[in-house]
Amino acid sequence: MSIRVLLADDSEVMRHAILKVLSEEPNIEVVGEAASVAETLQLISVVKPDVLLMDLYMFDDDEYPPDVMKSRILQNTNCVVAISIATDEKAHALAQSLGANVLLDKLNLYSELIPALTKHCPPLKSKVKTV
């Protein structure tokens, strides 16, 4: 049984790098990619992923109030992992307002992403095999 992830980031380069990290994990399946908040909200209701891995700051984020985003996101996924280069108090508050289980620093994703999925997305622990 694999963990189904929807990846949302407006940077194609970042999405590619994250896809590389996720593709190294046999129990993770990327079920979609979104390059904007609008696309994320559309895809999440269609693919209903286990995890939404989402950049906090995308080019169209100011068009969607956090409470609207949170409602739509939490209706369609079990866990939200926010990612950003900014990890200050403001970023943490935004991540929390979106219903994120955790905020990860993009600069540390290579080493922190997979452990964060098992630590902060408890319903997924049984899906990830530890070696």
N, CA, C and O atoms as CSV, one atom per row, in Angstrom:
chain,resi,resn,atom,element,x,y,z
A,1,MET,N,N,0.844,-1.178,0.000
A,1,MET,CA,C,0.000,0.000,0.000
A,1,MET,C,C,0.892,1.245,0.000
A,1,MET,O,O,1.759,1.385,0.862
A,2,SER,N,N,0.686,2.128,-0.944
A,2,SER,CA,C,1.554,3.296,-1.043
A,2,SER,C,C,0.871,4.561,-0.523
A,2,SER,O,O,-0.354,4.655,-0.450
A,3,ILE,N,N,1.716,5.523,-0.166
A,3,ILE,CA,C,1.238,6.839,0.259
A,3,ILE,C,C,1.055,7.666,-0.998
A,3,ILE,O,O,1.979,7.822,-1.796
A,4,ARG,N,N,-0.142,8.191,-1.162
A,4,ARG,CA,C,-0.480,8.979,-2.350
A,4,ARG,C,C,-0.248,10.460,-2.038
A,4,ARG,O,O,-0.860,11.013,-1.124
A,5,VAL,N,N,0.634,11.091,-2.800
A,5,VAL,CA,C,1.041,12.480,-2.547
A,5,VAL,C,C,0.651,13.372,-3.717
A,5,VAL,O,O,0.873,13.035,-4.880
A,6,LEU,N,N,0.062,14.521,-3.379
A,6,LEU,CA,C,-0.149,15.588,-4.364
A,6,LEU,C,C,0.898,16.645,-4.060
A,6,LEU,O,O,0.975,17.143,-2.937
A,7,LEU,N,N,1.700,16.988,-5.050
A,7,LEU,CA,C,2.786,17.953,-4.911
A,7,LEU,C,C,2.361,19.285,-5.499
A,7,LEU,O,O,1.996,19.364,-6.672
A,8,ALA,N,N,2.408,20.337,-4.684
A,8,ALA,CA,C,1.995,21.663,-5.136
A,8,ALA,C,C,3.114,22.678,-4.867
A,8,ALA,O,O,3.434,22.984,-3.718
A,9,ASP,N,N,3.686,23.180,-5.935
A,9,ASP,CA,C,4.735,24.199,-5.843
A,9,ASP,C,C,4.769,24.933,-7.174
A,9,ASP,O,O,4.712,24.302,-8.229
A,10,ASP,N,N,4.862,26.252,-7.137
A,10,ASP,CA,C,4.839,26.995,-8.392
A,10,ASP,C,C,6.192,27.020,-9.104
A,10,ASP,O,O,6.300,27.561,-10.205
A,11,SER,N,N,7.209,26.449,-8.495
A,11,SER,CA,C,8.523,26.362,-9.131
A,11,SER,C,C,8.694,24.980,-9.771
A,11,SER,O,O,8.684,23.958,-9.084
A,12,GLU,N,N,8.848,24.969,-11.073
A,12,GLU,CA,C,9.047,23.703,-11.778
A,12,GLU,C,C,10.336,23.029,-11.329
A,12,GLU,O,O,10.390,21.805,-11.213
A,13,VAL,N,N,11.371,23.818,-11.079
A,13,VAL,CA,C,12.647,23.281,-10.625
A,13,VAL,C,C,12.474,22.595,-9.265
A,13,VAL,O,O,12.996,21.503,-9.043
A,14,MET,N,N,11.739,23.242,-8.362
A,14,MET,CA,C,11.522,22.667,-7.031
A,14,MET,C,C,10.686,21.397,-7.124
A,14,MET,O,O,10.985,20.406,-6.458
A,15,ARG,N,N,9.636,21.421,-7.950
A,15,ARG,CA,C,8.811,20.215,-8.112
A,15,ARG,C,C,9.662,19.059,-8.621
A,15,ARG,O,O,9.530,17.931,-8.146
A,16,HIS,N,N,10.523,19.334,-9.575
A,16,HIS,CA,C,11.389,18.294,-10.129
A,16,HIS,C,C,12.304,17.717,-9.039
A,16,HIS,O,O,12.466,16.500,-8.948
A,17,ALA,N,N,12.896,18.579,-8.223
A,17,ALA,CA,C,13.792,18.126,-7.148
A,17,ALA,C,C,13.030,17.282,-6.118
A,17,ALA,O,O,13.526,16.252,-5.662
A,18,ILE,N,N,11.834,17.724,-5.761
A,18,ILE,CA,C,11.038,16.974,-4.787
A,18,ILE,C,C,10.597,15.641,-5.380
A,18,ILE,O,O,10.601,14.622,-4.689
A,19,LEU,N,N,10.221,15.643,-6.640
A,19,LEU,CA,C,9.843,14.391,-7.298
A,19,LEU,C,C,10.988,13.387,-7.261
A,19,LEU,O,O,10.769,12.189,-7.082
A,20,LYS,N,N,12.188,13.877,-7.429
A,20,LYS,CA,C,13.352,12.989,-7.373
A,20,LYS,C,C,13.469,12.351,-5.989
A,20,LYS,O,O,13.703,11.147,-5.881
A,21,VAL,N,N,13.309,13.138,-4.947
A,21,VAL,CA,C,13.370,12.601,-3.581
A,21,VAL,C,C,12.263,11.575,-3.361
A,21,VAL,O,O,12.512,10.487,-2.841
A,22,LEU,N,N,11.050,11.922,-3.754
A,22,LEU,CA,C,9.912,11.031,-3.539
A,22,LEU,C,C,10.009,9.760,-4.377
A,22,LEU,O,O,9.559,8.700,-3.942
A,23,SER,N,N,10.587,9.852,-5.564
A,23,SER,CA,C,10.677,8.680,-6.440
A,23,SER,C,C,11.632,7.623,-5.897
A,23,SER,O,O,11.579,6.466,-6.314
A,24,GLU,N,N,12.494,8.009,-4.978
A,24,GLU,CA,C,13.426,7.058,-4.368
A,24,GLU,C,C,12.757,6.197,-3.301
A,24,GLU,O,O,13.346,5.233,-2.812
A,25,GLU,N,N,11.527,6.549,-2.947
A,25,GLU,CA,C,10.794,5.808,-1.918
A,25,GLU,C,C,9.780,4.876,-2.566
A,25,GLU,O,O,8.867,5.342,-3.247
A,26,PRO,N,N,9.922,3.572,-2.368
A,26,PRO,CA,C,9.019,2.630,-3.030
A,26,PRO,C,C,7.564,2.705,-2.552
A,26,PRO,O,O,6.660,2.269,-3.264
A,27,ASN,N,N,7.333,3.246,-1.369
A,27,ASN,CA,C,5.977,3.287,-0.817
A,27,ASN,C,C,5.281,4.632,-1.021
A,27,ASN,O,O,4.263,4.914,-0.390
A,28,ILE,N,N,5.835,5.455,-1.902
A,28,ILE,CA,C,5.245,6.763,-2.162
A,28,ILE,C,C,4.905,6.875,-3.645
A,28,ILE,O,O,5.721,6.559,-4.511
A,29,GLU,N,N,3.697,7.327,-3.913
A,29,GLU,CA,C,3.233,7.521,-5.284
A,29,GLU,C,C,2.764,8.969,-5.429
A,29,GLU,O,O,1.861,9.405,-4.716
A,30,VAL,N,N,3.368,9.699,-6.337
A,30,VAL,CA,C,2.923,11.064,-6.609
A,30,VAL,C,C,1.743,10.950,-7.575
A,30,VAL,O,O,1.881,10.483,-8.706
A,31,VAL,N,N,0.574,11.395,-7.089
A,31,VAL,CA,C,-0.658,11.244,-7.875
A,31,VAL,C,C,-1.036,12.510,-8.630
A,31,VAL,O,O,-2.033,12.533,-9.353
A,32,GLY,N,N,-0.245,13.556,-8.464
A,32,GLY,CA,C,-0.511,14.785,-9.194
A,32,GLY,C,C,0.465,15.877,-8.827
A,32,GLY,O,O,1.112,15.844,-7.780
A,33,GLU,N,N,0.552,16.854,-9.727
A,33,GLU,CA,C,1.384,18.034,-9.515
A,33,GLU,C,C,0.545,19.268,-9.813
A,33,GLU,O,O,-0.226,19.298,-10.772
A,34,ALA,N,N,0.711,20.281,-8.976
A,34,ALA,CA,C,0.013,21.541,-9.180
A,34,ALA,C,C,1.029,22.674,-9.139
A,34,ALA,O,O,1.981,22.642,-8.360
A,35,ALA,N,N,0.816,23.677,-9.988
A,35,ALA,CA,C,1.733,24.813,-10.067
A,35,ALA,C,C,1.117,26.101,-9.539
A,35,ALA,O,O,1.699,27.177,-9.677
A,36,SER,N,N,-0.074,25.989,-8.928
A,36,SER,CA,C,-0.739,27.167,-8.371
A,36,SER,C,C,-1.725,26.703,-7.300
A,36,SER,O,O,-2.031,25.516,-7.189
A,37,VAL,N,N,-2.207,27.648,-6.528
A,37,VAL,CA,C,-3.234,27.327,-5.531
A,37,VAL,C,C,-4.506,26.878,-6.236
A,37,VAL,O,O,-5.142,25.910,-5.819
A,38,ALA,N,N,-4.877,27.573,-7.296
A,38,ALA,CA,C,-6.090,27.209,-8.034
A,38,ALA,C,C,-6.018,25.770,-8.513
A,38,ALA,O,O,-6.972,25.006,-8.365
A,39,GLU,N,N,-4.886,25.410,-9.085
A,39,GLU,CA,C,-4.711,24.047,-9.583
A,39,GLU,C,C,-4.703,23.041,-8.421
A,39,GLU,O,O,-5.240,21.941,-8.545
A,40,THR,N,N,-4.100,23.419,-7.311
A,40,THR,CA,C,-4.070,22.554,-6.131
A,40,THR,C,C,-5.472,22.254,-5.644
A,40,THR,O,O,-5.816,21.098,-5.397
A,41,LEU,N,N,-6.291,23.304,-5.504
A,41,LEU,CA,C,-7.651,23.105,-5.011
A,41,LEU,C,C,-8.496,22.281,-5.975
A,41,LEU,O,O,-9.376,21.532,-5.551
A,42,GLN,N,N,-8.233,22.415,-7.245
A,42,GLN,CA,C,-8.958,21.612,-8.239
A,42,GLN,C,C,-8.510,20.151,-8.162
A,42,GLN,O,O,-9.348,19.252,-8.106
A,43,LEU,N,N,-7.201,19.908,-8.158
A,43,LEU,CA,C,-6.681,18.546,-8.172
A,43,LEU,C,C,-6.959,17.785,-6.878
A,43,LEU,O,O,-7.249,16.589,-6.904
A,44,ILE,N,N,-6.870,18.475,-5.761
A,44,ILE,CA,C,-7.027,17.774,-4.482
A,44,ILE,C,C,-8.408,17.140,-4.354
A,44,ILE,O,O,-8.555,16.072,-3.759
A,45,SER,N,N,-9.414,17.798,-4.911
A,45,SER,CA,C,-10.765,17.231,-4.822
A,45,SER,C,C,-10.952,16.068,-5.789
A,45,SER,O,O,-11.868,15.264,-5.617
A,46,VAL,N,N,-10.104,15.971,-6.794
A,46,VAL,CA,C,-10.196,14.883,-7.768
A,46,VAL,C,C,-9.375,13.672,-7.319
A,46,VAL,O,O,-9.875,12.547,-7.324
A,47,VAL,N,N,-8.112,13.900,-6.929
A,47,VAL,CA,C,-7.219,12.774,-6.612
A,47,VAL,C,C,-7.280,12.333,-5.148
A,47,VAL,O,O,-6.874,11.216,-4.827
A,48,LYS,N,N,-7.780,13.187,-4.262
A,48,LYS,CA,C,-7.915,12.881,-2.830
A,48,LYS,C,C,-6.674,12.156,-2.285
A,48,LYS,O,O,-6.741,10.985,-1.912
A,49,PRO,N,N,-5.552,12.867,-2.247
A,49,PRO,CA,C,-4.298,12.243,-1.812
A,49,PRO,C,C,-4.261,11.993,-0.303
A,49,PRO,O,O,-5.027,12.588,0.455
A,50,ASP,N,N,-3.362,11.107,0.119
A,50,ASP,CA,C,-3.115,10.917,1.548
A,50,ASP,C,C,-2.416,12.153,2.108
A,50,ASP,O,O,-2.687,12.585,3.229
A,51,VAL,N,N,-1.512,12.712,1.305
A,51,VAL,CA,C,-0.701,13.859,1.735
A,51,VAL,C,C,-0.722,14.937,0.668
A,51,VAL,O,O,-0.554,14.669,-0.522
A,52,LEU,N,N,-0.935,16.165,1.126
A,52,LEU,CA,C,-0.725,17.333,0.270
A,52,LEU,C,C,0.596,17.937,0.694
A,52,LEU,O,O,0.738,18.394,1.828
A,53,LEU,N,N,1.561,17.943,-0.204
A,53,LEU,CA,C,2.862,18.560,0.023
A,53,LEU,C,C,2.825,19.881,-0.721
A,53,LEU,O,O,2.888,19.908,-1.950
A,54,MET,N,N,2.723,20.994,0.030
A,54,MET,CA,C,2.373,22.270,-0.589
A,54,MET,C,C,3.283,23.418,-0.177
A,54,MET,O,O,3.539,23.646,1.006
A,55,ASP,N,N,3.763,24.132,-1.189
A,55,ASP,CA,C,4.508,25.367,-0.969
A,55,ASP,C,C,3.553,26.394,-0.365
A,55,ASP,O,O,2.445,26.585,-0.867
A,56,LEU,N,N,3.975,27.046,0.695
A,56,LEU,CA,C,3.125,28.051,1.344
A,56,LEU,C,C,2.880,29.278,0.487
A,56,LEU,O,O,1.797,29.862,0.521
A,57,TYR,N,N,3.879,29.663,-0.275
A,57,TYR,CA,C,3.805,30.915,-1.016
A,57,TYR,C,C,3.866,30.650,-2.523
A,57,TYR,O,O,4.946,30.488,-3.092
A,58,MET,N,N,2.705,30.608,-3.151
A,58,MET,CA,C,2.645,30.462,-4.594
A,58,MET,C,C,2.107,31.764,-5.182
A,58,MET,O,O,1.507,32.569,-4.471
A,59,PHE,N,N,2.322,31.965,-6.469
A,59,PHE,CA,C,2.032,33.255,-7.084
A,59,PHE,C,C,0.583,33.709,-6.942
A,59,PHE,O,O,0.321,34.911,-6.963
A,60,ASP,N,N,-0.357,32.793,-6.799
A,60,ASP,CA,C,-1.770,33.192,-6.699
A,60,ASP,C,C,-2.351,32.998,-5.302
A,60,ASP,O,O,-3.571,32.986,-5.138
A,61,ASP,N,N,-1.488,32.848,-4.291
A,61,ASP,CA,C,-1.990,32.568,-2.947
A,61,ASP,C,C,-2.822,33.703,-2.346
A,61,ASP,O,O,-3.660,33.458,-1.477
A,62,ASP,N,N,-2.604,34.929,-2.792
A,62,ASP,CA,C,-3.371,36.050,-2.237
A,62,ASP,C,C,-4.819,36.078,-2.739
A,62,ASP,O,O,-5.633,36.851,-2.235
A,63,GLU,N,N,-5.138,35.248,-3.717
A,63,GLU,CA,C,-6.507,35.178,-4.240
A,63,GLU,C,C,-7.407,34.247,-3.421
A,63,GLU,O,O,-8.621,34.218,-3.624
A,64,TYR,N,N,-6.810,33.486,-2.493
A,64,TYR,CA,C,-7.556,32.493,-1.728
A,64,TYR,C,C,-7.329,32.693,-0.234
A,64,TYR,O,O,-6.214,32.499,0.249
A,65,PRO,N,N,-8.368,33.079,0.505
A,65,PRO,CA,C,-8.213,33.245,1.952
A,65,PRO,C,C,-7.850,31.903,2.604
A,65,PRO,O,O,-8.355,30.858,2.191
A,66,PRO,N,N,-6.978,31.929,3.620
A,66,PRO,CA,C,-6.556,30.685,4.275
A,66,PRO,C,C,-7.717,29.819,4.781
A,66,PRO,O,O,-7.643,28.593,4.704
A,67,ASP,N,N,-8.781,30.435,5.293
A,67,ASP,CA,C,-9.885,29.624,5.814
A,67,ASP,C,C,-10.598,28.857,4.702
A,67,ASP,O,O,-11.051,27.733,4.917
A,68,VAL,N,N,-10.698,29.455,3.518
A,68,VAL,CA,C,-11.302,28.771,2.371
A,68,VAL,C,C,-10.396,27.631,1.921
A,68,VAL,O,O,-10.859,26.521,1.657
A,69,MET,N,N,-9.098,27.919,1.838
A,69,MET,CA,C,-8.142,26.890,1.436
A,69,MET,C,C,-8.151,25.733,2.428
A,69,MET,O,O,-8.192,24.569,2.031
A,70,LYS,N,N,-8.113,26.057,3.719
A,70,LYS,CA,C,-8.083,25.014,4.757
A,70,LYS,C,C,-9.294,24.106,4.646
A,70,LYS,O,O,-9.162,22.884,4.711
A,71,SER,N,N,-10.449,24.680,4.483
A,71,SER,CA,C,-11.672,23.888,4.386
A,71,SER,C,C,-11.605,22.922,3.204
A,71,SER,O,O,-11.901,21.736,3.350
A,72,ARG,N,N,-11.225,23.423,2.060
A,72,ARG,CA,C,-11.161,22.579,0.849
A,72,ARG,C,C,-10.067,21.527,0.960
A,72,ARG,O,O,-10.240,20.392,0.517
A,73,ILE,N,N,-8.953,21.906,1.545
A,73,ILE,CA,C,-7.835,20.977,1.681
A,73,ILE,C,C,-8.193,19.843,2.637
A,73,ILE,O,O,-8.024,18.670,2.307
A,74,LEU,N,N,-8.690,20.197,3.825
A,74,LEU,CA,C,-8.937,19.180,4.837
A,74,LEU,C,C,-10.117,18.272,4.508
A,74,LEU,O,O,-10.257,17.204,5.105
A,75,GLN,N,N,-10.955,18.674,3.582
A,75,GLN,CA,C,-12.036,17.793,3.119
A,75,GLN,C,C,-11.489,16.670,2.247
A,75,GLN,O,O,-12.136,15.637,2.081
A,76,ASN,N,N,-10.310,16.870,1.698
A,76,ASN,CA,C,-9.827,15.963,0.664
A,76,ASN,C,C,-8.486,15.291,0.927
A,76,ASN,O,O,-7.964,14.607,0.047
A,77,THR,N,N,-7.923,15.467,2.106
A,77,THR,CA,C,-6.645,14.825,2.406
A,77,THR,C,C,-6.524,14.536,3.891
A,77,THR,O,O,-7.221,15.134,4.711
A,78,ASN,N,N,-5.627,13.610,4.231
A,78,ASN,CA,C,-5.406,13.226,5.625
A,78,ASN,C,C,-4.301,14.015,6.291
A,78,ASN,O,O,-4.271,14.125,7.517
A,79,CYS,N,N,-3.391,14.567,5.504
A,79,CYS,CA,C,-2.221,15.223,6.077
A,79,CYS,C,C,-1.726,16.318,5.137
A,79,CYS,O,O,-1.685,16.134,3.920
A,80,VAL,N,N,-1.354,17.453,5.714
A,80,VAL,CA,C,-0.801,18.562,4.939
A,80,VAL,C,C,0.611,18.834,5.436
A,80,VAL,O,O,0.833,19.092,6.619
A,81,VAL,N,N,1.554,18.771,4.514
A,81,VAL,CA,C,2.940,19.104,4.818
A,81,VAL,C,C,3.254,20.369,4.032
A,81,VAL,O,O,3.333,20.353,2.804
A,82,ALA,N,N,3.432,21.462,4.763
A,82,ALA,CA,C,3.755,22.741,4.136
A,82,ALA,C,C,5.271,22.834,3.967
A,82,ALA,O,O,6.032,22.354,4.807
A,83,ILE,N,N,5.691,23.452,2.878
A,83,ILE,CA,C,7.116,23.657,2.628
A,83,ILE,C,C,7.335,25.110,2.240
A,83,ILE,O,O,6.487,25.736,1.603
A,84,SER,N,N,8.492,25.636,2.638
A,84,SER,CA,C,8.809,27.022,2.309
A,84,SER,C,C,10.272,27.293,2.607
A,84,SER,O,O,10.895,26.614,3.423
A,85,ILE,N,N,10.799,28.287,1.939
A,85,ILE,CA,C,12.137,28.767,2.302
A,85,ILE,C,C,12.013,29.618,3.566
A,85,ILE,O,O,12.933,29.666,4.383
A,86,ALA,N,N,10.882,30.280,3.719
A,86,ALA,CA,C,10.625,31.071,4.920
A,86,ALA,C,C,10.071,30.151,6.002
A,86,ALA,O,O,9.087,29.445,5.782
A,87,THR,N,N,10.704,30.163,7.164
A,87,THR,CA,C,10.221,29.343,8.276
A,87,THR,C,C,10.114,30.178,9.556
A,87,THR,O,O,10.264,29.668,10.666
A,88,ASP,N,N,9.856,31.453,9.371
A,88,ASP,CA,C,9.709,32.353,10.512
A,88,ASP,C,C,8.319,32.204,11.134
A,88,ASP,O,O,7.532,31.360,10.706
A,89,GLU,N,N,8.022,33.017,12.137
A,89,GLU,CA,C,6.726,32.946,12.831
A,89,GLU,C,C,5.557,33.151,11.876
A,89,GLU,O,O,4.535,32.474,11.983
A,90,LYS,N,N,5.710,34.084,10.946
A,90,LYS,CA,C,4.641,34.355,9.983
A,90,LYS,C,C,4.356,33.113,9.126
A,90,LYS,O,O,3.198,32.780,8.877
A,91,ALA,N,N,5.399,32.444,8.685
A,91,ALA,CA,C,5.223,31.235,7.874
A,91,ALA,C,C,4.581,30.120,8.696
A,91,ALA,O,O,3.711,29.403,8.201
A,92,HIS,N,N,5.004,29.976,9.938
A,92,HIS,CA,C,4.401,28.956,10.810
A,92,HIS,C,C,2.924,29.251,11.055
A,92,HIS,O,O,2.098,28.339,11.065
A,93,ALA,N,N,2.597,30.517,11.251
A,93,ALA,CA,C,1.192,30.891,11.459
A,93,ALA,C,C,0.363,30.606,10.211
A,93,ALA,O,O,-0.763,30.119,10.311
A,94,LEU,N,N,0.913,30.906,9.042
A,94,LEU,CA,C,0.202,30.621,7.796
A,94,LEU,C,C,0.016,29.118,7.617
A,94,LEU,O,O,-1.072,28.664,7.259
A,95,ALA,N,N,1.060,28.353,7.861
A,95,ALA,CA,C,0.962,26.893,7.740
A,95,ALA,C,C,-0.124,26.359,8.667
A,95,ALA,O,O,-0.924,25.512,8.271
A,96,GLN,N,N,-0.148,26.847,9.877
A,96,GLN,CA,C,-1.164,26.405,10.840
A,96,GLN,C,C,-2.561,26.812,10.376
A,96,GLN,O,O,-3.509,26.041,10.526
A,97,SER,N,N,-2.697,28.006,9.817
A,97,SER,CA,C,-4.007,28.470,9.356
A,97,SER,C,C,-4.528,27.654,8.177
A,97,SER,O,O,-5.726,27.652,7.896
A,98,LEU,N,N,-3.621,26.961,7.488
A,98,LEU,CA,C,-4.011,26.111,6.360
A,98,LEU,C,C,-4.236,24.656,6.787
A,98,LEU,O,O,-4.589,23.806,5.969
A,99,GLY,N,N,-4.029,24.386,8.067
A,99,GLY,CA,C,-4.235,23.033,8.571
A,99,GLY,C,C,-3.036,22.125,8.408
A,99,GLY,O,O,-3.166,20.902,8.460
A,100,ALA,N,N,-1.864,22.715,8.209
A,100,ALA,CA,C,-0.656,21.910,8.014
A,100,ALA,C,C,-0.260,21.181,9.287
A,100,ALA,O,O,-0.345,21.728,10.387
A,101,ASN,N,N,0.172,19.944,9.122
A,101,ASN,CA,C,0.669,19.156,10.236
A,101,ASN,C,C,2.072,19.590,10.620
A,101,ASN,O,O,2.485,19.460,11.772
A,102,VAL,N,N,2.808,20.112,9.628
A,102,VAL,CA,C,4.191,20.520,9.852
A,102,VAL,C,C,4.605,21.482,8.732
A,102,VAL,O,O,4.059,21.446,7.629
A,103,LEU,N,N,5.579,22.337,9.042
A,103,LEU,CA,C,6.206,23.213,8.047
A,103,LEU,C,C,7.665,22.803,7.936
A,103,LEU,O,O,8.392,22.782,8.929
A,104,LEU,N,N,8.085,22.478,6.726
A,104,LEU,CA,C,9.468,22.079,6.486
A,104,LEU,C,C,10.198,23.140,5.664
A,104,LEU,O,O,9.626,23.781,4.783
A,105,ASP,N,N,11.478,23.298,5.983
A,105,ASP,CA,C,12.339,24.215,5.252
A,105,ASP,C,C,12.737,23.550,3.932
A,105,ASP,O,O,13.262,22.436,3.931
A,106,LYS,N,N,12.492,24.219,2.828
A,106,LYS,CA,C,12.824,23.655,1.516
A,106,LYS,C,C,14.302,23.288,1.402
A,106,LYS,O,O,14.658,22.354,0.685
A,107,LEU,N,N,15.150,24.015,2.100
A,107,LEU,CA,C,16.581,23.756,2.002
A,107,LEU,C,C,16.982,22.437,2.651
A,107,LEU,O,O,18.081,21.938,2.408
A,108,ASN,N,N,16.102,21.867,3.474
A,108,ASN,CA,C,16.414,20.615,4.170
A,108,ASN,C,C,15.528,19.452,3.736
A,108,ASN,O,O,15.511,18.409,4.391
A,109,LEU,N,N,14.801,19.618,2.654
A,109,LEU,CA,C,13.843,18.584,2.252
A,109,LEU,C,C,14.489,17.240,1.971
A,109,LEU,O,O,13.907,16.199,2.276
A,110,TYR,N,N,15.671,17.246,1.402
A,110,TYR,CA,C,16.292,15.972,1.042
A,110,TYR,C,C,16.419,15.063,2.262
A,110,TYR,O,O,16.179,13.859,2.170
A,111,SER,N,N,16.791,15.632,3.391
A,111,SER,CA,C,16.982,14.812,4.586
A,111,SER,C,C,15.745,14.745,5.483
A,111,SER,O,O,15.615,13.809,6.271
A,112,GLU,N,N,14.847,15.705,5.382
A,112,GLU,CA,C,13.735,15.779,6.338
A,112,GLU,C,C,12.373,15.345,5.814
A,112,GLU,O,O,11.482,15.054,6.611
A,113,LEU,N,N,12.188,15.292,4.516
A,113,LEU,CA,C,10.849,15.047,3.979
A,113,LEU,C,C,10.291,13.679,4.352
A,113,LEU,O,O,9.195,13.602,4.907
A,114,ILE,N,N,10.993,12.629,4.072
A,114,ILE,CA,C,10.477,11.285,4.332
A,114,ILE,C,C,10.285,11.053,5.834
A,114,ILE,O,O,9.237,10.539,6.224
A,115,PRO,N,N,11.241,11.404,6.692
A,115,PRO,CA,C,10.990,11.255,8.133
A,115,PRO,C,C,9.790,12.082,8.613
A,115,PRO,O,O,9.061,11.659,9.510
A,116,ALA,N,N,9.590,13.250,8.016
A,116,ALA,CA,C,8.455,14.093,8.416
A,116,ALA,C,C,7.120,13.443,8.064
A,116,ALA,O,O,6.145,13.586,8.802
A,117,LEU,N,N,7.074,12.740,6.954
A,117,LEU,CA,C,5.834,12.072,6.570
A,117,LEU,C,C,5.424,11.046,7.623
A,117,LEU,O,O,4.247,10.953,7.972
A,118,THR,N,N,6.379,10.283,8.128
A,118,THR,CA,C,6.038,9.269,9.125
A,118,THR,C,C,5.793,9.869,10.500
A,118,THR,O,O,4.983,9.353,11.270
A,119,LYS,N,N,6.481,10.944,10.810
A,119,LYS,CA,C,6.327,11.550,12.132
A,119,LYS,C,C,5.063,12.402,12.241
A,119,LYS,O,O,4.368,12.349,13.256
A,120,HIS,N,N,4.761,13.183,11.211
A,120,HIS,CA,C,3.688,14.159,11.306
A,120,HIS,C,C,2.391,13.752,10.626
A,120,HIS,O,O,1.392,14.467,10.708
A,121,CYS,N,N,2.403,12.634,9.972
A,121,CYS,CA,C,1.187,12.131,9.326
A,121,CYS,C,C,0.880,10.756,9.916
A,121,CYS,O,O,1.021,9.741,9.234
A,122,PRO,N,N,0.464,10.720,11.174
A,122,PRO,CA,C,0.299,9.456,11.898
A,122,PRO,C,C,-0.515,8.378,11.180
A,122,PRO,O,O,-0.149,7.206,11.263
A,123,PRO,N,N,-1.597,8.716,10.481
A,123,PRO,CA,C,-2.329,7.633,9.825
A,123,PRO,C,C,-1.499,6.923,8.761
A,123,PRO,O,O,-1.870,5.846,8.293
A,124,LEU,N,N,-0.379,7.526,8.380
A,124,LEU,CA,C,0.433,6.954,7.317
A,124,LEU,C,C,1.540,6.050,7.827
A,124,LEU,O,O,2.185,5.359,7.039
A,125,LYS,N,N,1.768,6.045,9.130
A,125,LYS,CA,C,2.885,5.269,9.675
A,125,LYS,C,C,2.851,3.815,9.251
A,125,LYS,O,O,3.892,3.225,8.962
A,126,SER,N,N,1.681,3.242,9.211
A,126,SER,CA,C,1.599,1.830,8.866
A,126,SER,C,C,1.884,1.580,7.382
A,126,SER,O,O,2.138,0.443,6.985
A,127,LYS,N,N,1.843,2.618,6.574
A,127,LYS,CA,C,2.096,2.464,5.130
A,127,LYS,C,C,3.575,2.569,4.792
A,127,LYS,O,O,4.000,2.100,3.736
A,128,VAL,N,N,4.366,3.180,5.673
A,128,VAL,CA,C,5.773,3.382,5.395
A,128,VAL,C,C,6.584,2.320,6.130
A,128,VAL,O,O,6.529,2.214,7.356
A,129,LYS,N,N,7.323,1.549,5.373
A,129,LYS,CA,C,8.164,0.528,5.979
A,129,LYS,C,C,9.480,1.149,6.375
A,129,LYS,O,O,10.124,1.824,5.573
A,130,THR,N,N,9.881,0.922,7.616
A,130,THR,CA,C,11.166,1.420,8.062
A,130,THR,C,C,12.189,0.300,7.960
A,130,THR,O,O,11.891,-0.863,8.233
A,131,VAL,N,N,13.375,0.663,7.570
A,131,VAL,CA,C,14.427,-0.337,7.365
A,131,VAL,C,C,15.360,-0.326,8.527
A,131,VAL,O,O,16.320,-1.096,8.555
